[in-house]
Amino acid sequence: METGIFAAFSKKVISTIIAVGSMFYSTIDGVTPTMNTPELQYKNDYVLVSTTIENCYTEELDQIFYSGNLIPIYFAVELYKDGRKDPDSTNTFYHALQYSPLGDDFTIYYSERNETISSLNLDQAKVLFPRVTNYRVTSSNNINDNINYYLKITAWLNKIRFEGMEEELNLLYYWNSIKPNNKSAPFTKSDFQI
Amino acid sequence: MRFRLPSFRTQIILLVVLLIVTSVLFFRDFFINSFQSFSETSETLSTNEKSRKLYEDYNLQLDQVNRDQFRKDIEEIMSTENQKAIARRVFINEIELYSKFVFFFLTIIVIILFLISFYFITRPLKRLQDATLQLAQGNFSVQIKESKFSPLNDLIISFNTMSQELESNRKKIIQAEKDAAWRDMARILAHEIKNPLTPIRLSLERLEMKYALKSKDLDAVFSNVTAIIHEEIDNLQTFASEFSKFAKLPEAVMKHYNVNKQIAEICTPYQTELKINLKLEEKLPLLFADKIQVKQVLENLIQNSINAAKDNFIIKINTDFTDSIINISIRDNGYGIDTKDINEIFKPYFTKSRGGTGLGLAIVKRIIESHGGSITVESQVDVGTTFNLSFPIVHKQEQ
């Protein structure tokens, strides 16, 4: 009984030490990703946006990609009126990367256009995985006259569970807990009439 | 039976052993259980190669639907394998880092415990040091607070006992010295009073006898006797006056003044009868002292030298100074002082000269010491004597 109490006490103490220590230092050597400035296009009365994330891979992330687990990047595209704090609209979508151990290749699923690209090697997959291409944000009907708008795109990684681990691994640690984001140049409804 | 603490060295060893044992017990369960858990997990892992071979061997034997399901199952197994490899790597990284945290934490705890124990060990030592200093300064009543859990407590108890004994002995010595001083004084007083009484009594008896016989030289005898009685009464008055001076010196009036000038003024009247060489430092700082008392000192020492004068007698008076001291030396080439008497000359009532009270040099010493100075003497029989006086330099802003 005493050993049990002692073990529980020591576990509690060690957990506290680890929790406090983790506040200052992490096992994960992360990178600081950056979101490129979103590029806008106007096509068929729609605002389209394209961008990608730079500096978003580490050696450990590459190994995690090879695990065969589904690895998603989530995106949120927010439409703001200039000077407002709250967005007019928010759209979310994700890109999911999965490795095939038998085929030794990668597949990327783009939820925004329900499209899958297969048979990619790692280098190809790493280029295409964070890239957002011509995402349809909104139609001109939703844009008011004489008001400046801008877009803000944010990306993040979630926790995933690996076999053999007691707790989920927060992939965002590999991005130093940073959710990269960036704003587009401002635009108005008149830009659609070009 | 009194409980005795283990020795200081044993206490330190016990402390270190306690820390090690506690640390091992504390962290053993955590790490051992973690490694056991990890090993169990590792043993269940299969290999990707076996899965791949299994797929290659059997996938062509299956129809399309089953082949797709078979591939999915095999990939799931291989994925699980890969995930476990990642989990293992992450786990190892975490253990490495967490062990550093624990090591850092343990180091901090050990340092804190060491500092605490060091404080409790050194606190009695500091008290002992302070008390020893006070003891050296003459405070024999100093006592140290006991530290019952300190290995130095026995030393503290011994120190307290020692200081109590010293205080008790000091009181006994002071009392004994007082008793001896009173006895000496009573003896000297009796002696000094009896000395003039004898010639007075003899003179009176002679006068009575001459008067009874109606002697023709009665007038001459009367004159002689009254002269003797006057002389003896003068002696008694001188003695009483010197005794009074010694008993109570007037309060010093301290001020800065040029002691060179004072020496020159004192010597002027003597220089008509004897040779006095003055070698006075021109840059001598001002002396901070009672001018009248210092004059008394200088006159007393010069007179002392004159009392020991012989042929070709000469007195040399020098002044000089260091950073903190003004030195005055008075040297003569008189008869000198016997080696056995050197240590006695400053004691009250010690004298070798007829008619001397033995209080002069005692008064000199007392005046100089009351100014924070000191006096020493060097002497050689038939060569001469040198008195060296030292006074502290007191700057005006220090007053």
Interface residues (C-beta under 8 A of the other chain):
Chain A: F6 A7 S10 K11 V13 I14 I17 I18 V20 G21 S22 Y25 S26 T27 I28 E60 Q63 I64 Y66 S67 G68 N69 Y99 S100 P101 L102 F162 E163 G164 M165 L169
Chain B: L25 F26 F27 D29 F30 T41 N48 S51 R52 Y55 R71 I74 E75 E76 M78 S79 T80 N82 Q83 K84 A85 I86 A87 R88 R89 V90 F91 N93 E94 E96 L97 Y98 K100 F101 V102 F104 F105
